[in-house]
């Protein structure tokens, strides 16, 4: 926290090199959020730039009540949400049809692949080694509703806590847990519906 405070103080005093350091420190996190929320590749870079412009413009309002990363993530999330609303893009997909289709074949396809996706069996590092399966899984994550894929990314890739995700997305902890559960469930169903386990392993 002390290092963050010193960095912020340098930026507020007009040190642009310090701001560039901040951008380098947090651009990966910002890109994770924006890229998960926004599918239009042409708009992603512009949105990321807008996020850091807002960070710079509002940095004097940061009150150290949360981590700097959480505060920046919240700006990235809200900027992405505003983009989706402006473009009138849905934050949630209609999941009913997908869930019904998956339910019909779930019993026959409940294999070791479900254990892989749900975190059981192999470790994440071992699972990631299977590039072909990861490619399929990545495509399915990208096809999830924006809020679902964002929560998955923040929790599993960026390893943020429930509390941090709650702060970023302005959601109760119970809702975050519920969305994470539904995202995992939907991901498993979509994967097993499209790609039989024997074709992946």
PATIPA-317827 format. One line per 8 residues: their letters; for each residue x, y, z of C-alpha. Coordinates in steps of 0.05 Angstrom, whole numbers, plus 5000, padded with zeros to 4 digits. Layout:
<lumfis>
A) X:Y:Z | ...
</lumfis>
This chain:
<lumfis>
XXXXXXXX) 5000:5000:5000 | 5058:5048:5016 | 5088:5036:4947 | 5021:5050:4915 | 5014:5114:4955 | 5082:5138:4933 | 5067:5122:4860 | 5001:5160:4864
XXXXXXXX) 5034:5220:4897 | 5085:5223:4840 | 5030:5220:4788 | 4990:5274:4822 | 5052:5318:4823 | 5056:5312:4748 | 5106:5255:4739 | 5083:5222:4674
XXXXXXXX) 5136:5168:4680 | 5102:5146:4744 | 5035:5144:4708 | 5067:5101:4653 | 5091:5054:4708 | 5020:5050:4734 | 4994:5034:4664 | 5046:4979:4656
XXXXXXXX) 5029:4950:4724 | 4954:4946:4712 | 4944:4941:4637 | 4940:4865:4640 | 4884:4868:4691 | 4846:4922:4653 | 4853:4883:4588 | 4826:4820:4622
XXXXXXXX) 4763:4856:4643 | 4752:4896:4579 | 4767:4838:4533 | 4718:4793:4572 | 4663:4845:4571 | 4673:4872:4500 | 4675:4826:4440 | 4687:4879:4387
XXXXXXXX) 4762:4879:4376 | 4762:4948:4344 | 4732:4980:4406 | 4774:4943:4459 | 4837:4986:4452 | 4797:5050:4454 | 4761:5027:4516 | 4826:5008:4551
XXXXXXXX) 4854:5077:4536 | 4790:5109:4562 | 4797:5069:4626 | 4867:5096:4640 | 4845:5166:4621 | 4791:5161:4674 | 4841:5133:4724 | 4887:5192:4712
XXXXXXXX) 4830:5243:4714 | 4801:5215:4779 | 4864:5193:4815 | 4859:5250:4865 | 4793:5221:4888 | 4823:5153:4906 | 4814:5146:4982 | 4855:5084:4996
XXXXXXXX) 4793:5047:5022 | 4808:4990:4975 | 4868:4965:4935 | 4888:5008:4876 | 4879:4947:4832 | 4807:4940:4856 | 4792:5013:4843 | 4822:5010:4773
XXXXXXXX) 4785:4945:4759 | 4719:4978:4779 | 4732:5034:4730 | 4747:4983:4675 | 4684:4944:4691 | 4639:5005:4693 | 4668:5032:4629 | 4655:4966:4595
XXXXXXXX) 4584:4963:4622 | 4570:5033:4596 | 4596:5012:4528 | 4550:4952:4526 | 4490:4994:4547 | 4507:5047:4495 | 4511:4993:4441 | 4447:4961:4470
XXXXXXXX) 4483:4895:4477 | 4456:4845:4528 | 4493:4833:4593 | 4461:4764:4598 | 4444:4714:4544 | 4380:4674:4543 | 4405:4611:4579 | 4340:4572:4580
XXXXXXXX) 4349:4537:4513 | 4421:4519:4526 | 4405:4490:4594 | 4348:4448:4567 | 4390:4419:4511 | 4447:4403:4557 | 4402:4370:4608 | 4380:4317:4557
XXXXXXXX) 4450:4290:4548 | 4483:4307:4614 | 4474:4238:4646 | 4509:4203:4588 | 4566:4253:4583 | 4584:4260:4657 | 4656:4238:4648 | 4726:4255:4672
XXXXXXXX) 4721:4318:4629 | 4672:4348:4678 | 4723:4337:4733 | 4775:4373:4692 | 4731:4435:4680 | 4706:4437:4751 | 4776:4437:4780 | 4778:4364:4802
XXXXXXXX) 4826:4311:4778 | 4886:4344:4745 | 4915:4408:4772 | 4902:4472:4732 | 4974:4471:4706 | 4967:4400:4682 | 4900:4415:4650 | 4927:4477:4614
XXXXXXXX) 4980:4433:4582 | 4925:4402:4539 | 4926:4458:4487 | 4871:4429:4444 | 4822:4424:4502 | 4842:4493:4526 | 4828:4522:4457 | 4758:4494:4459
XXXXXXXX) 4747:4517:4530 | 4772:4587:4515 | 4723:4593:4457 | 4666:4572:4503 | 4686:4622:4557 | 4686:4677:4505 | 4615:4657:4486 | 4588:4663:4557
XXXXXXXX) 4548:4724:4578 | 4595:4783:4593 | 4584:4783:4669 | 4595:4708:4674 | 4660:4707:4635 | 4684:4768:4673 | 4673:4735:4740 | 4707:4671:4716
XXXXXXXX) 4767:4712:4693 | 4773:4754:4756 | 4766:4693:4802 | 4806:4639:4765 | 4856:4679:4723 | 4869:4742:4764 | 4857:4703:4829 | 4816:4759:4861
XXXXXXXX) 4776:4745:4924 | 4700:4745:4927 | 4704:4810:4965 | 4747:4844:4911 | 4700:4820:4856 | 4641:4846:4896 | 4674:4915:4900 | 4692:4916:4826
XXXXXXXX) 4623:4893:4801 | 4581:4926:4856 | 4547:4860:4871 | 4532:4823:4936 | 4577:4765:4952 | 4519:4716:4946 | 4506:4741:4875 | 4579:4734:4856
XXXXXXXX) 4581:4663:4882 | 4516:4647:4846 | 4541:4676:4780 | 4606:4638:4787 | 4569:4573:4799 | 4522:4585:4740 | 4581:4604:4696 | 4618:4539:4712
XXXXXXXX) 4554:4499:4703 | 4538:4530:4636 | 4610:4523:4613 | 4609:4448:4628 | 4543:4438:4594 | 4563:4476:4531 | 4630:4439:4527 | 4599:4371:4535
XXXXXXXX) 4543:4387:4487 | 4589:4409:4431 | 4651:4367:4444 | 4642:4295:4468 | 4695:4277:4520 | 4726:4224:4476 | 4743:4276:4423 | 4780:4320:4473
X) 4820:4271:4515
</lumfis>
